[in-house]
Amino acid sequence: MSKKGKHLSHLIRIVVAAAALYFAFKGESVRQIIKVFSSLNILVFLAAVALYAAGNLIFVLRWLILLRTQSVHVAYWSVLKLHLLGLFYNNCLPGSVGGDLLRAWYVTMHTEKKIEAALSVFVDRAIGLACTVAMIFLTYWLMPKGGRETQFSLGADFSFVSLSLKLLLCIGVLAVLAAIVIAVMYSSRKLRPVLLKYAFIFSLSWKLWVARVVKAVKLYCCRPLILLLAVVLTFICQSMPIFGLYLVGKNLGIQANLRYYLMFFPLSWIIGVIPISVGGTGVMELGLKGLFGKVAQVTETQGLILALTQRVTWLIVSIPGVIIHLTGKHLPDKSAMGWLTPEEIEKEIIS
């Protein structure tokens, strides 16, 4: 990607984040939100931060186990620094290279088994995503029902049919716009080479991605117990920050059952993965505000407060990643990468 194109991509993500935040705060009283936050017990908030941090330590342990399975021997401390660096990139920077790609890139600098080390990141992400989706569905189907407080109920003005139709309409509009853009580019002599170039790059990237997934499956299928352990650790590390947010909600008097937290926050993580904003900023807050307000039968302001609490805990735990990024502590030594700048590394990864 050219320097101009990279800056345009950054600008678009920042604009999307700003627009989403505008709609998330639209109709809300910032003074009231600050007042509610000020009433939060500091110990409860620190407990939420600690649970999120502890969950990330377990996340690192899961990745380390996947590395050890392929006989990739990297110290836990080094893996932790790479994870924190990826966390910083995911949560704070608008770059086109996400934290997972950086983890995959840098972990290869710590071992001679570069392919196996990089594959561990993609397997790690696949397990995390699968468990996130599973948590949403398992929470819906297995959490007890019957009592008023445990029954999953919808707001009076919430309609799955209406929501589905709106979603299909949005998808249809985007598909039509994409088709128009492709048709215009293909019909233009100047733009057709650009279209074919990026179509080829996308096709090649897709084939490489599929090949990596197939190879990763073959590598790990012979160790089912390791995969089972990774799944268990995933559910633990994902549940811990959610429970911390549940404690915050209880302390603030938010009367939403735990099952809503176990469904909505994982759903917001999936939304946040979509690279249209800076770490999902604004998009996740807007989504959580709507979900808690429409489905959990609490006020939309309370849903927004929970979303903002999650964002603040993420930023706090991402601070060590900033230090690692500035000091270069994620590198094994000065000559391993030739001290490439982040921009040069981004170009290497994309190419």
ZABARO-375049 format. One record per residue (C-alpha): residue number from 1; residue in one letter; x, y, z. Coordinates in steps of 0.5 Angstrom, whole numbers, plus 2048, in hexadecimal, padded with zeros to 3 digits. Layout:
BEGIN
{NUM "a" {X Y Z}}
...
***
This chain:
BEGIN
{1 "m" {800 800 800}}
{2 "s" {803 807 7FE}}
{3 "k" {804 80C 803}}
{4 "k" {7FE 810 801}}
{5 "g" {7FA 80A 801}}
{6 "k" {7FC 808 808}}
{7 "h" {7FA 80F 80B}}
{8 "l" {7F3 80F 807}}
{9 "s" {7F2 808 80B}}
{10 "h" {7F4 80B 811}}
{11 "l" {7F0 811 810}}
{12 "i" {7EA 80D 80E}}
{13 "r" {7EA 809 815}}
{14 "i" {7EB 80F 819}}
{15 "v" {7E5 812 816}}
{16 "v" {7E1 80C 817}}
{17 "a" {7E3 80C 81E}}
{18 "a" {7E1 813 81F}}
{19 "a" {7DA 812 81B}}
{20 "a" {7D9 80C 820}}
{21 "l" {7DA 810 826}}
{22 "y" {7D6 815 824}}
{23 "f" {7D0 811 823}}
{24 "a" {7D2 80D 829}}
{25 "f" {7D2 813 82E}}
{26 "k" {7CC 817 82A}}
{27 "g" {7C6 818 82F}}
{28 "e" {7CB 817 835}}
{29 "s" {7CD 81B 83A}}
{30 "v" {7D4 81B 83B}}
{31 "r" {7D4 81E 842}}
{32 "q" {7CF 819 844}}
{33 "i" {7D4 813 841}}
{34 "i" {7DA 817 845}}
{35 "k" {7D5 817 84B}}
{36 "v" {7D4 80F 84B}}
{37 "f" {7DB 80E 84A}}
{38 "s" {7DD 812 850}}
{39 "s" {7D8 80E 854}}
{40 "l" {7DC 807 852}}
{41 "n" {7E0 804 858}}
{42 "i" {7E7 804 856}}
{43 "l" {7E8 7FD 859}}
{44 "v" {7E3 7FA 854}}
{45 "f" {7E6 7FE 84E}}
{46 "l" {7ED 7FC 850}}
{47 "a" {7EA 7F5 851}}
{48 "a" {7E8 7F5 849}}
{49 "v" {7EE 7F8 847}}
{50 "a" {7F2 7F2 84B}}
{51 "l" {7ED 7ED 848}}
{52 "y" {7EE 7EF 841}}
{53 "a" {7F6 7EF 842}}
{54 "a" {7F6 7E8 845}}
{55 "g" {7F2 7E6 83F}}
{56 "n" {7F7 7E8 83A}}
{57 "l" {7FC 7E5 83E}}
{58 "i" {7F8 7DE 83D}}
{59 "f" {7F8 7E0 836}}
{60 "v" {7FF 7E0 835}}
{61 "l" {800 7DA 839}}
{62 "r" {7FB 7D7 833}}
{63 "w" {7FF 7D9 82E}}
{64 "l" {806 7D7 831}}
{65 "i" {802 7D0 832}}
{66 "l" {801 7D0 82A}}
{67 "l" {808 7D2 829}}
{68 "r" {80B 7CD 82D}}
{69 "t" {806 7C8 82A}}
{70 "q" {80B 7C9 823}}
{71 "s" {811 7C9 827}}
{72 "v" {812 7D0 827}}
{73 "h" {815 7D2 82D}}
{74 "v" {814 7DA 82F}}
{75 "a" {815 7DC 836}}
{76 "y" {80E 7DE 839}}
{77 "w" {811 7E5 83A}}
{78 "s" {812 7E6 833}}
{79 "v" {80B 7E4 831}}
{80 "l" {808 7E8 836}}
{81 "k" {80C 7EE 833}}
{82 "l" {809 7EC 82C}}
{83 "h" {802 7EC 82E}}
{84 "l" {802 7F2 832}}
{85 "l" {805 7F6 82C}}
{86 "g" {800 7F2 827}}
{87 "l" {7FA 7F5 82D}}
{88 "f" {7FD 7FC 82C}}
{89 "y" {7FD 7FC 824}}
{90 "n" {7F6 7F9 824}}
{91 "n" {7F3 7FE 82A}}
{92 "c" {7F6 804 828}}
{93 "l" {7F9 805 821}}
{94 "p" {7F5 806 81B}}
{95 "g" {7FB 802 816}}
{96 "s" {7F9 7FD 811}}
{97 "v" {7FD 7F8 815}}
{98 "g" {7F9 7F5 81A}}
{99 "g" {7FC 7F2 821}}
{100 "d" {7FC 7EB 81F}}
{101 "l" {800 7EC 818}}
{102 "l" {805 7F0 81D}}
{103 "r" {805 7EA 821}}
{104 "a" {806 7E5 81C}}
{105 "w" {80C 7E9 819}}
{106 "y" {810 7EA 81F}}
{107 "v" {80F 7E3 822}}
{108 "t" {813 7E1 81C}}
{109 "m" {819 7E5 81E}}
{110 "h" {819 7E1 825}}
{111 "t" {81A 7DA 821}}
{112 "e" {81D 7D6 81B}}
{113 "k" {816 7D3 81A}}
{114 "k" {813 7D9 817}}
{115 "i" {80D 7D6 814}}
{116 "e" {80B 7D2 81A}}
{117 "a" {80B 7D8 81E}}
{118 "a" {807 7DC 819}}
{119 "l" {802 7D7 819}}
{120 "s" {801 7D6 820}}
{121 "v" {7FE 7DE 820}}
{122 "f" {7F9 7DC 81B}}
{123 "v" {7F7 7D6 81F}}
{124 "d" {7F7 7DA 825}}
{125 "r" {7F2 7DF 822}}
{126 "a" {7EE 7D9 81F}}
{127 "i" {7ED 7D6 825}}
{128 "g" {7EB 7DD 829}}
{129 "l" {7E6 7DE 823}}
{130 "a" {7E3 7D8 823}}
{131 "c" {7E2 7D8 82B}}
{132 "t" {7E0 7DF 82B}}
{133 "v" {7DA 7DD 826}}
{134 "a" {7D9 7D6 82A}}
{135 "m" {7D8 7DB 831}}
{136 "i" {7D3 7DF 82D}}
{137 "f" {7CF 7D9 82B}}
{138 "l" {7D0 7D5 832}}
{139 "t" {7CE 7DA 836}}
{140 "y" {7C7 7DB 832}}
{141 "w" {7C6 7D4 832}}
{142 "l" {7C9 7D1 839}}
{143 "m" {7C8 7D7 83E}}
{144 "p" {7C2 7D5 843}}
{145 "k" {7BB 7D8 841}}
{146 "g" {7B5 7D8 845}}
{147 "g" {7B5 7DE 84A}}
{148 "r" {7B4 7E5 848}}
{149 "e" {7BC 7E7 849}}
{150 "t" {7BE 7E1 845}}
{151 "q" {7B9 7E1 840}}
{152 "f" {7BC 7E4 839}}
{153 "s" {7B7 7E9 837}}
{154 "l" {7B7 7EF 832}}
{155 "g" {7B5 7F6 832}}
{156 "a" {7AE 7F8 830}}
{157 "d" {7B0 7FB 82A}}
{158 "f" {7B5 7F6 828}}
{159 "s" {7B4 7F2 822}}
{160 "f" {7B8 7ED 81F}}
{161 "v" {7B5 7ED 818}}
{162 "s" {7B6 7F4 818}}
{163 "l" {7BD 7F4 81A}}
{164 "s" {7BE 7EE 815}}
{165 "l" {7BB 7F2 80F}}
{166 "k" {7BF 7F8 811}}
{167 "l" {7C5 7F4 811}}
{168 "l" {7C3 7F1 80A}}
{169 "l" {7C2 7F8 807}}
{170 "c" {7C9 7FA 809}}
{171 "i" {7CC 7F4 806}}
{172 "g" {7C8 7F5 800}}
{173 "v" {7CA 7FC 7FF}}
{174 "l" {7D2 7FB 801}}
{175 "a" {7D2 7F5 7FB}}
{176 "v" {7CE 7FA 7F6}}
{177 "l" {7D3 7FF 7F7}}
{178 "a" {7D9 7FA 7F7}}
{179 "a" {7D7 7F8 7F1}}
{180 "i" {7D6 7FF 7EE}}
{181 "v" {7DD 800 7F0}}
{182 "i" {7E0 7FA 7ED}}
{183 "a" {7DC 7FB 7E6}}
{184 "v" {7DE 802 7E6}}
{185 "m" {7E6 800 7E7}}
{186 "y" {7E5 7FA 7E2}}
{187 "s" {7E2 7FF 7DD}}
{188 "s" {7E8 804 7DD}}
{189 "r" {7EE 803 7DA}}
{190 "k" {7F2 807 7DF}}
{191 "l" {7EF 803 7E5}}
{192 "r" {7EE 7FC 7E2}}
{193 "p" {7F6 7FB 7E4}}
{194 "v" {7F5 7FD 7EB}}
{195 "l" {7EF 7F9 7EC}}
{196 "l" {7F2 7F2 7E9}}
{197 "k" {7F8 7F4 7ED}}
{198 "y" {7F4 7F4 7F4}}
{199 "a" {7F0 7EE 7F1}}
{200 "f" {7F6 7EA 7F0}}
{201 "i" {7F9 7EC 7F7}}
{202 "f" {7F3 7EA 7FA}}
{203 "s" {7F2 7E4 7F7}}
{204 "l" {7FA 7E2 7F9}}
{205 "s" {7F9 7E4 800}}
{206 "w" {7F2 7E0 800}}
{207 "k" {7F6 7DA 7FE}}
{208 "l" {7FC 7DB 803}}
{209 "w" {7F7 7DC 808}}
{210 "v" {7F3 7D5 807}}
{211 "a" {7FA 7D2 806}}
{212 "r" {7FC 7D4 80D}}
{213 "v" {7F6 7D2 810}}
{214 "v" {7F6 7CB 80D}}
{215 "k" {7FD 7CA 80F}}
{216 "a" {7FB 7CC 816}}
{217 "v" {7F6 7C7 817}}
{218 "k" {7FA 7C2 815}}
{219 "l" {800 7C4 81A}}
{220 "y" {7FB 7C4 820}}
{221 "c" {7F6 7BF 81E}}
{222 "c" {7FB 7BA 821}}
{223 "r" {7FB 7BD 828}}
{224 "p" {7F3 7BD 829}}
{225 "l" {7F4 7BE 831}}
{226 "i" {7F9 7C4 82F}}
{227 "l" {7F3 7C7 82B}}
{228 "l" {7EE 7C6 831}}
{229 "l" {7F3 7C9 836}}
{230 "a" {7F3 7CF 832}}
{231 "v" {7EB 7CF 831}}
{232 "v" {7EB 7CF 839}}
{233 "l" {7F0 7D4 83A}}
{234 "t" {7EC 7D9 834}}
{235 "f" {7E6 7D8 838}}
{236 "i" {7E9 7DA 83F}}
{237 "c" {7ED 7E0 83C}}
{238 "q" {7E7 7E3 838}}
{239 "s" {7E2 7E2 83E}}
{240 "m" {7E7 7E6 843}}
{241 "p" {7E6 7ED 840}}
{242 "i" {7DF 7EB 83F}}
{243 "f" {7DE 7EA 846}}
{244 "g" {7E2 7F0 848}}
{245 "l" {7DD 7F4 844}}
{246 "y" {7D7 7F1 847}}
{247 "l" {7DA 7F3 84E}}
{248 "v" {7DA 7FA 84C}}
{249 "g" {7D3 7FA 849}}
{250 "k" {7D1 7F7 850}}
{251 "n" {7D4 7FC 853}}
{252 "l" {7D1 802 84F}}
{253 "g" {7CA 7FF 850}}
{254 "i" {7C9 7FC 849}}
{255 "q" {7C4 7F6 84A}}
{256 "a" {7C6 7F2 844}}
{257 "n" {7C7 7EB 845}}
{258 "l" {7CE 7E8 844}}
{259 "r" {7CC 7E4 83D}}
{260 "y" {7CB 7EB 83A}}
{261 "y" {7D2 7EC 83B}}
{262 "l" {7D4 7E5 839}}
{263 "m" {7D1 7E6 832}}
{264 "f" {7D2 7EE 831}}
{265 "f" {7D9 7EF 832}}
{266 "p" {7DB 7E9 82E}}
{267 "l" {7D7 7EC 829}}
{268 "s" {7DA 7F2 829}}
{269 "w" {7E1 7EF 829}}
{270 "i" {7DF 7EC 822}}
{271 "i" {7DD 7F3 820}}
{272 "g" {7E3 7F6 822}}
{273 "v" {7E7 7F1 81E}}
{274 "i" {7E4 7F4 817}}
{275 "p" {7EA 7F9 815}}
{276 "i" {7E5 7FF 814}}
{277 "s" {7E7 803 81A}}
{278 "v" {7ED 804 81F}}
{279 "g" {7ED 7FE 823}}
{280 "g" {7E5 7FE 822}}
{281 "t" {7E4 805 826}}
{282 "g" {7DD 808 825}}
{283 "v" {7DB 802 822}}
{284 "m" {7DB 7FD 828}}
{285 "e" {7D8 802 82C}}
{286 "l" {7D3 804 828}}
{287 "g" {7D1 7FC 827}}
{288 "l" {7D1 7FB 82F}}
{289 "k" {7CD 801 830}}
{290 "g" {7C8 7FE 82B}}
{291 "l" {7C8 7F7 82E}}
{292 "f" {7C8 7F9 835}}
{293 "g" {7C2 7FE 834}}
{294 "k" {7BE 7FA 82F}}
{295 "v" {7BF 7F3 832}}
{296 "a" {7C1 7F3 839}}
{297 "q" {7BC 7F8 83B}}
{298 "v" {7C0 7FD 83E}}
{299 "t" {7C1 804 83C}}
{300 "e" {7C6 805 836}}
{301 "t" {7CA 80A 83A}}
{302 "q" {7CC 804 83F}}
{303 "g" {7CD 800 839}}
{304 "l" {7D2 806 836}}
{305 "i" {7D5 806 83D}}
{306 "l" {7D7 7FF 83D}}
{307 "a" {7DA 7FF 836}}
{308 "l" {7DE 805 838}}
{309 "t" {7E0 802 83E}}
{310 "q" {7E3 7FC 83A}}
{311 "r" {7E6 801 835}}
{312 "v" {7EA 804 83B}}
{313 "t" {7EC 7FD 83E}}
{314 "w" {7EF 7FC 837}}
{315 "l" {7F3 802 837}}
{316 "i" {7F6 801 83E}}
{317 "v" {7F8 7FA 83C}}
{318 "s" {7FB 7FD 836}}
{319 "i" {800 802 839}}
{320 "p" {806 7FD 83A}}
{321 "g" {805 7FB 832}}
{322 "v" {806 803 831}}
{323 "i" {80D 802 835}}
{324 "i" {80F 7FC 831}}
{325 "h" {80D 7FF 82B}}
{326 "l" {812 805 82C}}
{327 "t" {818 801 82F}}
{328 "g" {818 7FB 82A}}
{329 "k" {818 7F6 830}}
{330 "h" {814 7F2 82C}}
{331 "l" {81A 7F0 827}}
{332 "p" {81F 7EB 829}}
{333 "d" {825 7EF 828}}
{334 "k" {827 7F5 824}}
{335 "s" {829 7F1 81D}}
{336 "a" {823 7ED 81D}}
{337 "m" {81F 7F1 819}}
{338 "g" {824 7F7 817}}
{339 "w" {820 7FB 81B}}
{340 "l" {81B 7FD 816}}
{341 "t" {816 802 817}}
{342 "p" {80E 800 819}}
{343 "e" {80D 803 812}}
{344 "e" {812 7FF 80E}}
{345 "i" {810 7F9 812}}
{346 "e" {809 7FA 810}}
{347 "k" {80B 7FA 809}}
{348 "e" {80F 7F4 80A}}
{349 "i" {808 7F0 80C}}
{350 "i" {804 7F3 807}}
{351 "s" {809 7F1 801}}
***
